[in-house]
Amino acid sequence: MTLPSHAQIVVIGGGIIGCSTAYHLAKDHKADVVLLEQGQLTSGSTWHAAGLVGQLRSSASITRVLKYSVDLYKRLDAETGLATGWKMTGCLRLATNPDRWTEFRRLATTAGSFGMEMHLLSPAEVKAMWPLMRVDDLVGASWLPTDGQASPSDITQSLARGARMNGAKLIENIRVTGFEMDGERIVKVKTDQGDIACEKVVNCAGQWARQVGAMAGINVPLQPVKHQYIITEKIDGLSSNAPTIRDPDRRTYFKEEVGGLVMGGYEPNPQGWVTGDVPEDWQFRLFDDDFDHFEQHMLQAIERIPALETVGVKQMINGPESFTPDGNFILGRAPECSNMFVGAGFNAFGIASGGGAGWVLAQWVVDGEAPLDLWTVDIRRFSNLHRDREWVRDRTLEAYGKHYTIGFPHEEYASGRPAIVSPLYKRLQEHGAVFGSKLGWERPNWFAPAGTEPADVYSMGRQNWFNEVGKEHALVREKVGIFDQSSFAKYELTGKDAQTALDYICANDIAKPAGRLTYTQLLNTRGGIECDLTVARLAEDKFYIVTGTGFRTHDFAWIREHIGEGLDARLADITEHFGTLSLMGPKARDVLARVTDTDVGNSAFPFGHVREIIIAGATVRALRVTYVGELGWELHIPIAATGAVFDALMQAGADFGIKPVGYRALESLRLEKGYRAWGADITPNDSPFEAGLGWAVKLRKDTEFLGRKASETIQAAPLKKRFAGFTVARDDVVLLGRETILRNGETVGYLTSGGFGYTVGKPIGFGYVRHADGVTDDFLTGGTYELVVANERFPAAIHLEPLYDPHNAKVKV
Ligand SMILES: Cc1cc2nc3c(=O)[nH]c(=O)nc-3n(C[C@H](O)[C@H](O)[C@H](O)COP(=O)(O)OP(=O)(O)OC[C@H]3O[C@@H](n4cnc5c(N)ncnc54)[C@H](O)[C@@H]3O)c2cc1C
């Protein structure tokens, strides 16, 4: 096929992701699509995948994406005439110890929350389903009956045919060699056989996506890793419908294939491939068999399935696959290039994800915004740190090594740390800080008392920091503490049209005089919450915008891409210009008054205001806001002066017992006050009205703003879901999020956040209560609630108001 001179959308890569994206673009959107593949279709990672298809993930949206894959694989052959090899064998996950069993009980609850069938089985039940398996070391197993397996090449060919049937052109043996750019836009895709002009490009180049992206200046942080499995000869007595097995405590997986077994695993010592560019000539190629490295899996697998000791190995597959630093794939519009979209980095679940990933990516390409909350896989979750290939390699190999380890709550990665530290790092270490890392920043999670080791000890129940965090929490509620929040993302928007730009971008009214702050959501066209941040007006033509550490790239990209054409409004990321100290607690004013000459009394410096004040000789932007529900200020300090200001505050607050306080206390404090966290409680799937934040949407003003139309529609109809708080009377219940909410015994939703409130002395959860006919106050308060936690039901109380109100200094439970 010859290369057309123009296409609306060019998809690069003919693996499962490229073919699925092309299929959905052509079929669902009637787009004019050309797919370019440097070799033959499937010749990258796709042809040698093992073909296990699992669906349950910890994100509801990603689980939905994976469920869609299964639905598609079931019906695709009828549509295209090409079979996908889909077999709904179900999947068994084996547990050999109590912590793993707790993990599965929590997973079973998550499955229930997301509407997936999952059962917990006894060893005897497992034996009956899989007679060749040794089960004497099992505590039990989880059983997902709708999981299965498929043939990766067949699905891809079927998708390719479906794409062609709907008018897409798929061209093989043509290599993309570069892009012709107009600023940050691609205008032409260059190939070894000529150029093709286009409007949009979708980079589905698998492990090459990094180098293909680099040609347009974008960063796709992935790392190719060698992944091996074996295929055995026939095993007597093995059913062709045997469920797939995941045996995480032995780090192995199994799948039936033509009477034999496919067996592979995730070793703790993975072998990364190149950190530089991947060779171009890697069609249908594998690495040499590495039985020495694979032996660790073989030994474990024989223990599980003794027949493996004697059966012959037909073939070993040792192929590269792209993995990412957090084990999630990479989707969406690249922040550095306005018309390149990416679908790559599939962490050995590209076959399971392929159908659904192509569906949502196609929609994203056409609309320019994600069709649902895809934050966990969004390319904008990365930052410049992820341009460091060695850092990406180290973190990715750590994530690969953890693929099958028990996922303890609050677990932190260890590699590539410290990467970015605040000026207070050493000082906080001296206070016993136990750090976590967020987008590369070291941030104190909690402070270990003198004489104890400053380290987390992970467990499924209460962890070693529980009591210390309680003390930090109490200090903020009763006196005063300092949070180092220097990692906050900070932007400045300047120019004579800055207000006009923000009028359109922000749901709340930011058109206030200089010196005022506005808490606002930024909405998408569906009225869903894309960002949640604070806007401070510093001058007529200057706004200071502060958002969460992890949302730095995302929020910046969102704001920038929605600044109206031709407006005089320039957005700059100035995160590293300012350190941030949040001085919080009833004594915060007393402390602040001791270090500045500015009047910080309530009438001179009311809530929701910003002032420049001098502390320790530095000009500090003081924002009177709180995320903990106490009197307080966020102090934004020229970065070099952060240490001096911290020292001054610590000295001034000494007689109140002031101390630095960590992020785990912050979480507990904000839960009691009912403050929503973006990415968990409020996401692009949720509107401010459903989230109880309708008061922050300026519908009463005439101003046109992004998401207005959808907001009007949502507001006018009965809400089908509403955000509410829950407490559990038993104080040893560990809430983590995703626990099921039962109303009068029926599932009505699941928790989006969970934790412990030390002032109220109870576990606290937040989540949406759903009801198709509308959720009124009466509906909310008229039911009896339970939470399902690790598969056990606990009576719960619902709360429509914050659990703690500092003005009444009263606990409302
Ligand atoms: C050993 C092994 C076992 C696996 N088992 C499973 C499993 O059981 N279940 C599961 O879900 N997943 C599994 N996977 C993962 C799965 O194979 C991948 O996630 C999936 O194939 C990725 O598909 P892709 O389309 O992103 O990449 P690819 O299949 O690699 O496709 C990318 C394509 O882009 C093309 N390309 C690159 N550069 C250019 C260019 N410049 N111009 C034109 N074309 C270009 C390449 O030639 C390639 O064909 C496994 C992977 C391995 C290695």
The ligand as an ORCA input file, in Angstrom:
! r2SCAN-3c Opt
* xyz 0 1
  C       7.350    -12.625     27.641
  C       6.135    -11.740     27.702
  C       4.929    -12.242     28.176
  C       3.796    -11.422     28.235
  N       2.619    -11.949     28.679
  C       1.504    -11.178     28.727
  C       0.261    -11.696     29.191
  O       0.164    -12.854     29.565
  N      -0.820    -10.873     29.239
  C      -0.743     -9.570     28.844
  O      -1.749     -8.869     28.933
  N       0.419     -9.056     28.384
  C       1.539     -9.822     28.309
  N       2.719     -9.306     27.851
  C       2.756     -7.901     27.465
  C       2.297     -7.614     26.054
  O       3.013     -8.403     25.153
  C       2.533     -6.151     25.753
  O       2.076     -5.341     26.801
  C       1.844     -5.708     24.485
  O       2.146     -6.586     23.448
  C       2.275     -4.302     24.138
  O       1.707     -3.970     22.914
  P       2.135     -2.651     22.155
  O       1.232     -2.530     21.004
  O       2.223     -1.548     23.137
  O       3.657     -2.901     21.731
  P       4.266     -3.727     20.483
  O       3.576     -5.011     20.266
  O       5.734     -3.813     20.710
  O       3.944     -2.802     19.271
  C       4.662     -1.624     18.970
  C       4.923     -1.620     17.490
  O       5.448     -0.363     17.103
  C       6.290     -0.587     16.006
  N       7.190      0.561     15.850
  C       8.136      0.974     16.732
  N       8.802      2.032     16.246
  C       8.254      2.318     15.058
  C       8.542      3.301     14.073
  N       9.508      4.208     14.243
  N       7.797      3.302     12.951
  C       6.793      2.381     12.752
  N       6.527      1.412     13.649
  C       7.238      1.386     14.791
  C       7.018     -1.857     16.382
  O       7.577     -2.501     15.283
  C       5.938     -2.653     17.080
  O       5.328     -3.592     16.228
  C       3.875    -10.086     27.814
  C       5.089     -9.579     27.349
  C       6.217    -10.400     27.295
  C       7.501     -9.823     26.837
*
